[in-house]
Amino acid sequence: MMMFKIGQRYVSQAEPTLGLGIVSEVQGRTVKILFPSIGQARIYRTDEAPIERFVLQVGETVKSEKGVSFVVDSVREDAGIMVYVGRNGKEMKESELSAKISTARPAVLFKALADDEVCSSRDFLRHEDAMEMYYKWTSSPVRGMIGPRVNMIPHQYYLCYRACSSSTLPRLMLSDEVGLGKTIEAGMIWHALKSRGRIQRTLVIVPETLKHQWMIEMKRRFNQLFTLVDEGYIRGLFVGVAKDETKPNPFMQSNDIIVSIDFLMAQPALIEDLLKTNWDMTIIDEAHHLVCEDGFTSHEYMLANRVIGRSKGVLLLTGTPLQLHPESQFNRLKMLDPVRFADYNDFIKDQEAYLKLVRDLNKLPTDPNHHMSWDDLYECVPKNSQIRPWLEQENSKSMTAGEWMRRIVDGMGTGSVVFRNTRKGVGGFPKRVLDEIPLEPNPAYREMVDVAADRDLEASTDIQENGLLCTRFSDAWAMDERFVWLKGFLKEYKNEKVLLICESIQVVQALETLLLEFLGEGAFVMFHEDMSIMARDKAAANFSKPDGANLLIASEIGSEGRNFQFSHHLVLFDLPLDAALVEQRIGRLDRIGQDKDIIIHVPYVKGSGQEVMFRWYNEGLNSFGAPLMSGGELFLKYTESLIEALATPRASLENFVKNVIPQVKKDCEQMRKHIENGRDRLLEFNSRNPEKAKEITDEIRELDAEPELKNLVFDSLMNRGLDVEKSSVQDCFLITMGPQVEAGSVPGMPDLAMAAATAGGGGRVNSQTDLCGEGSGEGDGDGRVSGGTCMTVTFDRDVAMTHDDIEFISLDHPLAQGVFDYETSFGRGTVSCAIWPNSGLRGLMMQYNFAVELPVSEEWGCADIAGPKYFKVLVNAKGENMSGYFDALSNAALKDVGVPQGNAAVDMTLRYFAKDGLAKARLIVSEQAKKYAEEAANAVEARSEQEYQRMNHLLSMRGKAGTSEALKQLRKNVQERKKIVANPQLRLDAIRLVVCK
């Protein structure tokens, strides 16, 4: 009887397609084995389990889930667990093996062939296509950048490339101006690193107001459902846990977590749990709120500093320029790199020297579309500049002038850890046009507003600003001056797409009630936090259609992350106190690529709190004319005056406009001038590289245009019993998974768990919900199948960008990855036999398909230059290389046939193919693999050398190259990695017997 231990690896003899299993539980006479590659488990009796222990042999390659791999030099057993040992004492327990490691052995493949356990030619080719496509994706330089549902904005792709190009995980500050997509940049970096196997566990810390936006963005743009740790989650997690029991750590229940900083600050016990966990990547949004200056350190900063200390990679997102808060900025940089940013006084001195350099180079062509030359540098760098001697010494021309300039910015500035793009630098933004709409007050209505405000002192300010629309007095809603104006406005702009945003959901719901009576059903759509994510997606999709609703009414959540740039009319029905929210609202339309001016319609009642807010934003902050980078400081300075004017507008408005607004305007102009004068054009130059960005986007467009992925995905899904049909939406398809397909067996398809997570309402799902068609968009006309699950998909990036409710399928998408996993599982499409009629040949040939893998760790970030390759060889019964016939074979009409049983001649030929023929094929592939490995080893050496030289350049400028342990390790990596890569590992993946006639 087998002795089972948790962590041991087994293969099912009865179901080899399950892949590599792991013992997860042993109880009495039963053992539970999990098969991670397909997400299923089996329970067997311990005395008669139809399973076989999986043990690798010396010379084979081990690979972990984290991408670490090496060749096995020896094997030992430790407490029932196999431990594989490689060179230099590297060890890996069998429990750490990747579930995707191949369990196929040549003897097993040839036994299946001899026993006529063969698959069809179609299954064989599907396996072959999946292997080749998966390896192509693994080796792609844009792996992880293909799948995000984002516009192809060059600077964002370049930042992603820079962040992922080092062998260490990035620790960066993304400080683009508002509206340039810092959230998307962080998501793209995360997605690329996750797709490349370089990170597993991620923590995202955000302000309370942004937690749902991040949840939505990560799911909608990056196909990842994060766990939101909040009060409801904690309550559900602790259900059934006795008081004397140890409560589970919320941060250990999931690998990808979002939590608000506000919630953490109110939960000391939760902070204790958080500080017991480690992370591969930590992302902190609105990091400029982490204050540490003038002897004051905020609790938020102290917590962030401790969390970051437990994280390998870090992304801090902040839009506040360095010059506004230099000491806090220094301390945030210190969290990223405590060695480089060790002393504040040294930092200030370095910044002064760097700013002098920026002034010296004010004639340098920092326009990213200008190809910087060495002549540019010699002409523009003054002879007395501190970098002139370095320029004179740089005569090897081993790098471009632009790259040399970037290294200067790295060494003397903060370019190695800070990236900043500005709207001026990036360009492509529309003009903002204000449509000011002053409204005469309705005396009778205003009297009712005053009475309501006096009766409800807590809500008096809101009532003064929003009128009775935020109250329960519905009989008077239609009297609101803004609603009266809105009716006329909607008639005038009935053929235009109009986005209307309110701060209060009560006002949104009041408008819904009024407009239903005025416009009727279907003329407009709603978008607010009381709707499920699915419902919001449908509303956005309806609004985006040319023949859909022309009006979308949104609460503040409508300004969170959505792209409505097909609209050019924005109605700001009210104005919130938070200037950042106003900028977010405008940013839904004011985006890169917007091809028309955007019209900002702002109605307000004269003499009311609405006019106070309009004057504040228009005449004081100029928010409707240009983006405001940091309005919060001005709000804090003038809070008392602003609140007084809002509370008593009739008494205070005149003084507010006459005495306060001019001072606000003066302060705002000084702030804008200060920010503009402090622009670091060299840092902006370092943050963009149009040539490299074009390489990346061209590669992605080329992959988007290839039809092979669509063919493979649909062929695989239909072979498994799913239905695929054209959708009524152009270039889209409806995939239906009926009740005959096991729930959860098709990764990437929606299931009840996913619906629960995205439906809102605390994760509840109506048991009668028909998931089929949920993603197709209202009115598409796609069919419904009772009891089935449907998903509308497209492989067209442009279609996906205008239809949030339609899945964008790419090589990165979980559905495609699931197809790769399913089709490449052992026992599926790996052994075949077919007749090749009219081939012009006679006799038998054997096709050998080899997987050639290089022992490259994912942590190196070199998979794009040293990834796996798939090689195919044809050998006849005489041992001759017939690979030249592959083109003819691929175009031939093959006929599936069984392997004759009991035929001595056939048996003898098969034995030849299993031994001598295999040796011949291995020899042929070994020569090809050796050449490929040499090329890959040279490429890895060159990249490692480039990384070393960049670090050496940076440290030499600071006089610290001789003492840096990190630099010594990079020097060591150059040769070590080359030696490792130069040893390719061959694995026979599949065989096909070809009968030539």
FINUBA-524641 format. One record per residue (C-alpha): x, y, z. Coordinates in steps of 0.5 Angstrom, whole numbers, padded with zeros to 4 digits, always signed. Layout:
// residues N
XYZ/...
***
This chain:
// residues 997
+0000+0000+0000/+0003+0007-0002/+0004+0012+0004/+0002+0018+0002/+0004+0025+0005/+0002+0032+0003/+0006+0035-0002/+0007+0029-0006/+0006+0029-0014/+0002+0024-0017/-0001+0022-0024/-0008+0019-0026/-0007+0013-0029/-0014+0013-0031/-0015+0020-0033/-0008+0022-0035/-0011+0029-0038/-0011+0031-0031/-0004+0033-0031/+0001+0033-0025/-0003+0032-0019/-0001+0034-0011/-0003+0031-0005/-0007+0036-0001/-0011+0032+0004/-0010+0025+0007/-0016+0022+0012/-0016+0015+0014/-0017+0011+0008/-0018+0016+0003/-0013+0021+0000/-0015+0028-0004/-0011+0030-0010/-0011+0037-0013/-0010+0037-0020/-0008+0045-0021/-0008+0045-0028/-0015+0044-0029/-0017+0046-0022/-0021+0040-0020/-0019+0035-0015/-0020+0027-0014/-0021+0023-0008/-0018+0016-0008/-0018+0010-0003/-0011+0009-0001/-0011+0002-0002/-0013+0002-0009/-0012+0009-0012/-0011+0008-0020/-0005+0013-0019/+0003+0013-0020/+0008+0017-0017/+0011+0022-0021/+0019+0023-0020/+0024+0026-0024/+0030+0023-0026/+0038+0026-0026/+0039+0030-0032/+0031+0032-0033/+0029+0039-0031/+0025+0042-0025/+0021+0048-0026/+0017+0051-0020/+0011+0055-0020/+0015+0062-0020/+0019+0060-0026/+0025+0058-0022/+0028+0052-0026/+0035+0048-0026/+0037+0041-0029/+0037+0035-0023/+0044+0033-0021/+0041+0028-0016/+0035+0026-0012/+0034+0025-0005/+0028+0023+0000/+0026+0027+0006/+0020+0025+0010/+0017+0022+0004/+0018+0028+0000/+0023+0028-0006/+0028+0034-0006/+0031+0035-0013/+0038+0038-0013/+0042+0042-0018/+0048+0045-0019/+0051+0050-0014/+0047+0046-0008/+0040+0049-0011/+0034+0045-0008/+0027+0044-0010/+0022+0040-0006/+0017+0036-0011/+0011+0040-0008/+0014+0046-0011/+0014+0043-0018/+0010+0047-0023/+0003+0044-0025/+0005+0045-0032/+0011+0041-0032/+0010+0035-0037/+0009+0028-0035/+0010+0025-0041/+0016+0020-0042/+0018+0017-0049/+0017+0010-0047/+0010+0012-0045/+0009+0016-0052/+0011+0010-0056/+0007+0005-0051/+0001+0009-0053/+0002+0008-0060/+0004+0001-0060/-0003+0000-0056/-0007+0004-0061/-0008+0009-0056/-0008+0015-0061/-0012+0021-0062/-0014+0024-0069/-0010+0028-0073/-0014+0034-0071/-0013+0033-0064/-0006+0032-0065/-0005+0039-0069/-0009+0043-0064/-0004+0040-0059/+0002+0042-0064/-0001+0049-0065/-0003+0050-0058/+0005+0049-0056/+0007+0053-0061/+0003+0059-0060/+0004+0058-0052/+0011+0058-0053/+0011+0064-0058/+0007+0068-0052/+0012+0066-0047/+0018+0069-0051/+0014+0075-0054/+0017+0082-0052/+0010+0084-0050/+0008+0079-0046/+0003+0081-0041/+0002+0088-0045/-0003+0085-0050/-0009+0084-0046/-0010+0090-0042/-0016+0093-0045/-0013+0100-0046/-0012+0105-0051/-0005+0105-0055/-0002+0111-0051/+0005+0111-0053/+0008+0114-0046/+0004+0108-0042/+0007+0103-0046/+0014+0105-0045/+0013+0106-0038/+0011+0099-0037/+0017+0097-0041/+0022+0101-0037/+0019+0098-0031/+0019+0091-0033/+0026+0091-0036/+0030+0090-0030/+0032+0083-0027/+0029+0086-0020/+0022+0088-0019/+0021+0096-0020/+0021+0100-0014/+0018+0107-0018/+0014+0113-0017/+0009+0114-0022/+0008+0122-0022/+0004+0124-0028/+0000+0130-0029/-0008+0128-0027/-0011+0125-0033/-0005+0122-0036/-0007+0115-0033/-0003+0113-0027/-0008+0108-0025/-0007+0105-0032/+0000+0105-0032/+0000+0102-0025/-0005+0096-0028/-0001+0095-0034/+0006+0094-0030/+0002+0089-0025/-0001+0085-0031/+0006+0085-0035/+0010+0082-0029/+0004+0078-0027/+0003+0075-0034/+0011+0073-0034/+0011+0070-0027/+0015+0075-0024/+0010+0077-0018/+0005+0072-0015/+0002+0077-0009/+0000+0084-0010/-0003+0089-0005/-0006+0095-0007/-0007+0101-0002/-0012+0106-0004/-0016+0112-0001/-0023+0110+0001/-0027+0114-0005/-0022+0110-0010/-0023+0103-0007/-0029+0101-0012/-0026+0104-0018/-0019+0100-0017/-0024+0094-0016/-0027+0095-0023/-0021+0097-0027/-0017+0091-0025/-0023+0087-0027/-0025+0091-0033/-0018+0092-0036/-0014+0087-0033/-0019+0081-0032/-0017+0080-0025/-0022+0080-0019/-0018+0083-0013/-0021+0081-0006/-0023+0088-0003/-0022+0087+0005/-0027+0091+0008/-0032+0091+0014/-0036+0086+0010/-0031+0081+0008/-0028+0081+0015/-0035+0080+0018/-0036+0074+0013/-0029+0071+0014/-0030+0071+0022/-0037+0067+0021/-0036+0061+0025/-0030+0062+0029/-0030+0061+0036/-0028+0067+0041/-0022+0062+0043/-0020+0060+0036/-0014+0064+0032/-0018+0068+0027/-0015+0067+0020/-0011+0073+0017/-0015+0077+0012/-0009+0078+0008/-0007+0071+0007/-0013+0069+0004/-0012+0071-0003/-0006+0073-0007/-0009+0080-0010/-0012+0085-0005/-0015+0092-0005/-0016+0095+0002/-0017+0103+0004/-0012+0106+0008/-0018+0109+0012/-0020+0102+0014/-0013+0100+0016/-0013+0106+0020/-0019+0105+0024/-0017+0097+0025/-0011+0096+0029/-0012+0089+0029/-0012+0089+0022/-0005+0093+0021/-0002+0087+0026/-0005+0082+0021/-0002+0086+0015/+0005+0087+0018/+0005+0079+0018/+0005+0078+0011/+0010+0079+0005/+0008+0082-0002/+0012+0081-0009/+0008+0088-0011/+0005+0094-0007/+0001+0099-0010/+0000+0106-0006/-0005+0111-0010/-0005+0118-0008/+0001+0117-0004/+0002+0125-0004/-0002+0124+0003/+0004+0120+0006/+0006+0126+0010/+0013+0126+0013/+0016+0133+0014/+0018+0139+0019/+0018+0134+0025/+0011+0131+0023/+0010+0124+0021/+0003+0122+0019/+0001+0115+0021/-0001+0113+0014/+0006+0114+0012/+0009+0110+0018/+0004+0104+0016/+0006+0105+0009/+0014+0105+0010/+0013+0098+0014/+0009+0095+0009/+0014+0097+0003/+0019+0094+0007/+0016+0088+0007/+0015+0088-0001/+0020+0087-0006/+0017+0091-0011/+0013+0098-0010/+0009+0103-0014/+0007+0110-0011/+0002+0114-0015/+0002+0121-0014/+0001+0127-0018/+0003+0132-0014/+0010+0136-0016/+0016+0135-0012/+0017+0142-0011/+0011+0143-0007/+0013+0139-0001/+0020+0137-0002/+0022+0134+0005/+0015+0129+0004/+0018+0127-0003/+0025+0126-0001/+0022+0121+0005/+0017+0118+0000/+0023+0117-0005/+0027+0114+0001/+0022+0108+0002/+0023+0106-0005/+0031+0107-0005/+0033+0108+0003/+0041+0107+0000/+0041+0112-0005/+0036+0117-0001/+0039+0117+0006/+0040+0124+0008/+0035+0130+0006/+0041+0135+0006/+0045+0131+0001/+0038+0130-0003/+0037+0138-0003/+0044+0139-0005/+0044+0134-0011/+0037+0137-0013/+0040+0144-0013/+0046+0141-0018/+0041+0137-0022/+0037+0144-0023/+0043+0147-0025/+0044+0142-0030/+0037+0143-0033/+0038+0150-0034/+0044+0149-0037/+0041+0144-0042/+0035+0149-0043/+0037+0149-0051/+0037+0141-0051/+0031+0138-0056/+0027+0134-0051/+0022+0134-0055/+0021+0126-0055/+0019+0126-0063/+0026+0129-0064/+0031+0124-0065/+0037+0126-0060/+0044+0126-0064/+0051+0126-0061/+0052+0133-0065/+0046+0136-0061/+0049+0134-0054/+0056+0137-0056/+0052+0143-0059/+0048+0144-0053/+0052+0142-0047/+0056+0148-0044/+0063+0148-0044/+0063+0149-0036/+0057+0144-0035/+0059+0139-0030/+0057+0133-0035/+0062+0136-0040/+0068+0132-0038/+0063+0126-0038/+0061+0127-0045/+0068+0128-0048/+0070+0121-0045/+0064+0118-0048/+0067+0116-0055/+0065+0109-0055/+0058+0111-0058/+0056+0104-0055/+0050+0107-0054/+0045+0112-0057/+0045+0120-0055/+0038+0119-0052/+0040+0113-0048/+0047+0117-0045/+0042+0123-0043/+0037+0118-0040/+0043+0115-0036/+0045+0122-0034/+0038+0124-0031/+0038+0117-0027/+0045+0119-0024/+0044+0126-0022/+0036+0126-0022/+0031+0122-0020/+0030+0119-0026/+0031+0111-0024/+0026+0111-0019/+0021+0117-0022/+0017+0118-0028/+0013+0124-0030/+0009+0126-0036/+0006+0132-0037/+0000+0134-0041/+0004+0139-0045/+0010+0134-0046/+0005+0129-0048/+0000+0133-0052/-0006+0131-0056/-0011+0134-0051/-0018+0137-0053/-0019+0144-0051/-0024+0146-0046/-0030+0150-0047/-0034+0153-0042/-0042+0154-0043/-0044+0158-0037/-0051+0158-0035/-0054+0163-0030/-0061+0162-0028/-0066+0166-0025/-0068+0164-0018/-0075+0162-0017/-0078+0166-0011/-0083+0161-0009/-0078+0155-0010/-0072+0158-0006/-0077+0160+0000/-0078+0152+0000/-0071+0151+0000/-0069+0156+0006/-0075+0153+0010/-0072+0146+0009/-0065+0148+0010/-0067+0151+0017/-0071+0145+0019/-0065+0140+0017/-0059+0144+0020/-0054+0138+0019/-0056+0138+0011/-0057+0145+0011/-0051+0146+0006/-0053+0141+0002/-0060+0143+0001/-0057+0150+0000/-0053+0148-0006/-0057+0142-0009/-0064+0145-0007/-0070+0140-0006/-0067+0135-0010/-0063+0132-0005/-0069+0132+0000/-0076+0127+0000/-0080+0133-0002/-0081+0130-0009/-0087+0135-0010/-0083+0141-0011/-0077+0137-0015/-0080+0139-0022/-0079+0147-0020/-0072+0146-0019/-0069+0152-0024/-0063+0147-0026/-0069+0142-0028/-0073+0147-0032/-0067+0149-0036/-0065+0141-0037/-0071+0140-0040/-0070+0145-0046/-0063+0143-0046/-0064+0136-0048/-0069+0138-0053/-0064+0142-0056/-0058+0137-0056/-0063+0131-0057/-0058+0128-0062/-0052+0129-0058/-0049+0124-0053/-0049+0128-0046/-0046+0126-0040/-0049+0129-0034/-0046+0128-0027/-0048+0129-0020/-0045+0129-0013/-0051+0126-0010/-0054+0120-0011/-0061+0123-0008/-0060+0128-0014/-0059+0122-0019/-0065+0119-0017/-0069+0125-0017/-0067+0126-0024/-0069+0119-0026/-0076+0120-0023/-0077+0127-0027/-0074+0125-0033/-0078+0118-0034/-0084+0122-0034/-0081+0127-0039/-0077+0123-0044/-0080+0116-0043/-0077+0109-0042/-0070+0108-0046/-0069+0115-0047/-0063+0115-0042/-0059+0111-0038/-0057+0111-0030/-0050+0110-0027/-0049+0110-0020/-0047+0106-0014/-0053+0102-0012/-0053+0099-0019/-0049+0092-0020/-0042+0092-0024/-0046+0088-0029/-0052+0093-0030/-0047+0099-0030/-0043+0096-0036/-0049+0095-0039/-0051+0102-0038/-0044+0105-0041/-0045+0100-0047/-0052+0103-0049/-0049+0110-0048/-0043+0108-0053/-0048+0105-0058/-0049+0110-0064/-0057+0108-0064/-0057+0108-0056/-0059+0112-0051/-0056+0120-0052/-0056+0121-0044/-0052+0118-0039/-0054+0121-0031/-0048+0119-0027/-0047+0120-0019/-0040+0121-0017/-0038+0114-0019/-0039+0116-0026/-0032+0120-0026/-0029+0114-0024/-0024+0111-0029/-0030+0110-0035/-0028+0113-0042/-0034+0117-0045/-0029+0121-0050/-0034+0119-0056/-0038+0124-0052/-0037+0132-0053/-0042+0135-0048/-0041+0134-0040/-0046+0137-0036/-0044+0139-0029/-0051+0139-0025/-0047+0141-0019/-0040+0142-0016/-0037+0138-0011/-0032+0141-0005/-0027+0137-0008/-0023+0140-0014/-0020+0133-0015/-0027+0130-0017/-0029+0136-0021/-0022+0134-0025/-0024+0127-0025/-0031+0129-0028/-0028+0133-0034/-0023+0127-0035/-0028+0123-0037/-0028+0127-0044/-0022+0131-0043/-0017+0125-0046/-0012+0124-0050/-0015+0122-0057/-0021+0126-0056/-0022+0129-0063/-0027+0135-0061/-0027+0141-0056/-0031+0139-0050/-0036+0143-0048/-0037+0144-0040/-0044+0146-0039/-0045+0149-0032/-0052+0151-0030/-0053+0155-0023/-0058+0159-0020/-0056+0166-0018/-0055+0168-0011/-0055+0161-0009/-0049+0156-0006/-0049+0154-0013/-0046+0160-0016/-0041+0160-0010/-0038+0154-0012/-0038+0156-0020/-0035+0163-0018/-0030+0158-0014/-0028+0154-0019/-0029+0158-0025/-0026+0165-0023/-0022+0162-0017/-0018+0156-0020/-0020+0156-0027/-0022+0149-0027/-0026+0149-0033/-0020+0152-0037/-0014+0148-0035/-0013+0142-0031/-0011+0144-0024/-0006+0140-0021/-0007+0141-0013/-0013+0145-0011/-0013+0141-0004/-0008+0146-0002/-0012+0152-0004/-0019+0149-0001/-0015+0148+0006/-0013+0155+0006/-0020+0158+0004/-0024+0153+0008/-0027+0158+0013/-0029+0163+0007/-0032+0158+0003/-0036+0154+0008/-0039+0161+0010/-0041+0163+0003/-0044+0156+0002/-0048+0157+0008/-0051+0164+0007/-0050+0165+0000/-0055+0172+0000/-0051+0175+0006/-0044+0173+0004/-0043+0172-0004/-0042+0179-0005/-0036+0179+0000/-0034+0172-0003/-0033+0175-0010/-0030+0181-0009/-0025+0180-0003/-0024+0172-0003/-0024+0170-0010/-0019+0175-0013/-0014+0172-0007/-0016+0165-0009/-0014+0167-0017/-0008+0170-0015/-0005+0164-0011/-0008+0159-0016/-0004+0163-0022/+0002+0163-0017/+0002+0156-0016/+0001+0154-0023/+0007+0159-0025/+0011+0155-0020/+0009+0148-0022/+0011+0150-0030/+0017+0154-0028/+0019+0147-0024/+0018+0143-0030/+0023+0138-0030/+0024+0137-0038/+0030+0132-0037/+0025+0128-0033/+0020+0128-0038/+0024+0126-0043/+0027+0120-0039/+0020+0118-0038/+0018+0118-0046/+0021+0114-0052/+0017+0114-0058/+0021+0110-0062/+0021+0104-0057/+0014+0105-0055/+0013+0105-0063/+0016+0098-0063/+0012+0095-0057/+0005+0098-0060/+0007+0095-0067/+0009+0088-0064/+0002+0088-0061/-0002+0090-0067/+0002+0085-0071/-0001+0080-0066/-0008+0083-0066/-0008+0082-0073/-0006+0074-0073/-0012+0070-0074/-0009+0063-0071/-0011+0065-0064/-0018+0066-0065/-0018+0059-0069/-0015+0055-0064/-0020+0058-0058/-0026+0057-0062/-0024+0050-0064/-0022+0048-0057/-0028+0050-0054/-0033+0047-0059/-0029+0040-0059/-0031+0041-0051/-0038+0042-0052/-0039+0049-0052/-0043+0053-0058/-0040+0059-0061/-0044+0063-0066/-0044+0070-0069/-0046+0076-0064/-0051+0081-0067/-0045+0086-0065/-0040+0086-0071/-0034+0082-0070/-0036+0079-0064/-0038+0072-0062/-0043+0069-0057/-0040+0063-0053/-0045+0059-0050/-0043+0053-0044/-0049+0049-0043/-0051+0045-0037/-0047+0039-0041/-0040+0042-0039/-0038+0042-0032/-0038+0048-0028/-0032+0051-0027/-0028+0047-0032/-0027+0052-0037/-0022+0058-0034/-0024+0065-0037/-0031+0063-0038/-0036+0066-0032/-0039+0062-0027/-0043+0064-0021/-0037+0065-0017/-0035+0071-0021/-0042+0073-0022/-0043+0074-0014/-0036+0078-0014/-0039+0083-0020/-0046+0083-0018/-0045+0088-0013/-0050+0088-0007/-0045+0085-0002/-0043+0079-0007/-0050+0076-0007/-0053+0073-0013/-0060+0071-0015/-0061+0064-0015/-0065+0065-0021/-0060+0069-0025/-0059+0067-0032/-0052+0068-0034/-0053+0067-0041/-0052+0073-0045/-0050+0078-0039/-0044+0080-0043/-0048+0081-0049/-0051+0088-0048/-0058+0090-0048/-0062+0089-0054/-0056+0085-0058/-0061+0080-0059/-0056+0074-0058/-0060+0068-0056/-0061+0065-0049/-0060+0058-0047/-0063+0056-0040/-0059+0054-0035/-0053+0056-0039/-0047+0061-0038/-0045+0065-0044/-0040+0070-0046/-0040+0075-0051/-0033+0076-0054/-0029+0080-0059/-0021+0079-0062/-0022+0086-0064/-0018+0092-0060/-0022+0097-0062/-0029+0094-0061/-0027+0092-0054/-0025+0099-0053/-0032+0102-0054/-0036+0096-0051/-0034+0095-0044/-0039+0089-0043/-0036+0085-0048/-0029+0081-0047/-0023+0082-0050/-0019+0076-0052/-0012+0076-0053/-0006+0071-0052/-0006+0074-0045/-0013+0073-0043/-0015+0067-0038/-0020+0064-0043/-0014+0063-0048/-0009+0061-0043/-0014+0056-0041/-0014+0053-0048/-0007+0053-0048/-0007+0049-0041/-0012+0044-0043/-0009+0043-0050/-0002+0042-0048/-0004+0037-0042/-0001+0030-0042/-0005+0025-0046/-0009+0030-0050/-0006+0030-0058/+0001+0027-0056/+0000+0021-0060/-0003+0020-0067/-0003+0016-0073/-0005+0018-0080/-0005+0016-0087/-0001+0021-0092/-0005+0019-0099/-0001+0021-0106/+0005+0023-0102/+0010+0020-0107/+0013+0017-0102/+0013+0009-0099/+0013+0006-0092/+0013+0009-0085/+0015+0016-0082/+0015+0018-0075/+0014+0026-0073/+0018+0027-0067/+0016+0034-0064/+0021+0037-0059/+0020+0042-0053/+0027+0045-0052/+0027+0049-0046/+0033+0054-0043/+0034+0054-0035/+0032+0061-0035/+0029+0064-0028/+0023+0068-0029/+0026+0073-0024/+0031+0075-0029/+0026+0078-0034/+0029+0075-0040/+0024+0070-0043/+0023+0074-0049/+0030+0073-0051/+0031+0066-0048/+0024+0063-0048/+0022+0056-0050/+0022+0053-0057/+0018+0048-0061/+0022+0044-0066/+0019+0038-0071/+0023+0033-0074/+0021+0027-0079/+0025+0021-0080/+0024+0015-0084/+0025+0008-0083/+0032+0008-0086/+0034+0014-0081/+0034+0019-0086/+0032+0026-0084/+0025+0028-0088/+0024+0034-0085/+0024+0038-0092/+0017+0035-0093/+0013+0038-0087/+0010+0044-0092/+0007+0038-0096/+0005+0034-0090/+0002+0040-0087/-0002+0042-0093/-0004+0034-0094/-0011+0031-0093/-0009+0026-0088/-0013+0020-0086/-0014+0018-0079/-0012+0010-0078/-0011+0005-0073/-0004+0002-0071/-0004-0005-0074/-0004-0010-0068/+0000-0016-0068/+0004-0015-0074/+0011-0017-0073/+0014-0012-0079/+0010-0006-0076/+0012-0008-0069/+0019-0008-0071/+0019-0001-0074/+0016+0002-0068/+0021-0001-0064/+0026+0002-0069/+0023+0009-0068/+0023+0008-0061/+0030+0008-0060/+0035+0009-0066/+0030+0013-0070/+0029+0017-0063/+0036+0018-0062/+0037+0020-0070/+0031+0026-0069/+0034+0028-0062/+0041+0029-0065/+0038+0033-0071/+0034+0037-0066/+0040+0038-0061/+0044+0041-0067/+0039+0046-0068/+0038+0047-0060/+0045+0048-0059/+0045+0054-0064/+0039+0057-0061/+0042+0056-0054/+0048+0060-0056/+0044+0066-0059/+0040+0066-0053/+0046+0066-0048/+0049+0071-0052/+0043+0076-0052/+0042+0074-0044/+0050+0076-0043/+0049+0083-0047/+0042+0084-0043/+0046+0083-0037/+0052+0087-0039/+0047+0093-0041/+0044+0093-0034/+0051+0092-0031/+0053+0098-0035/+0047+0102-0033/+0048+0101-0026/+0056+0102-0026/+0054+0109-0030/+0049+0111-0025/+0054+0109-0018/+0060+0112-0022/+0057+0119-0022/+0056+0119-0015/+0062+0116-0013/+0059+0109-0010/+0061+0104-0016/+0067+0101-0012/+0063+0099-0005/+0056+0097-0008/+0054+0090-0007/+0049+0090-0012/+0054+0092-0017/+0058+0086-0016/+0052+0082-0016/+0050+0085-0023/+0057+0083-0025/+0057+0076-0023/+0050+0075-0027/+0053+0077-0033/+0058+0070-0034/+0053+0066-0029/+0047+0067-0033/+0051+0066-0040/+0053+0059-0038/+0046+0057-0035/+0043+0059-0041/+0048+0055-0046/+0045+0048-0044/+0038+0047-0047/+0034+0041-0045/+0030+0037-0050/+0024+0034-0048/+0020+0029-0053/+0013+0032-0053/+0009+0029-0058/+0010+0023-0064/+0006+0022-0070/+0006+0016-0074/+0005+0017-0082/+0004+0012-0087/+0006+0014-0094/+0002+0012-0100/
***
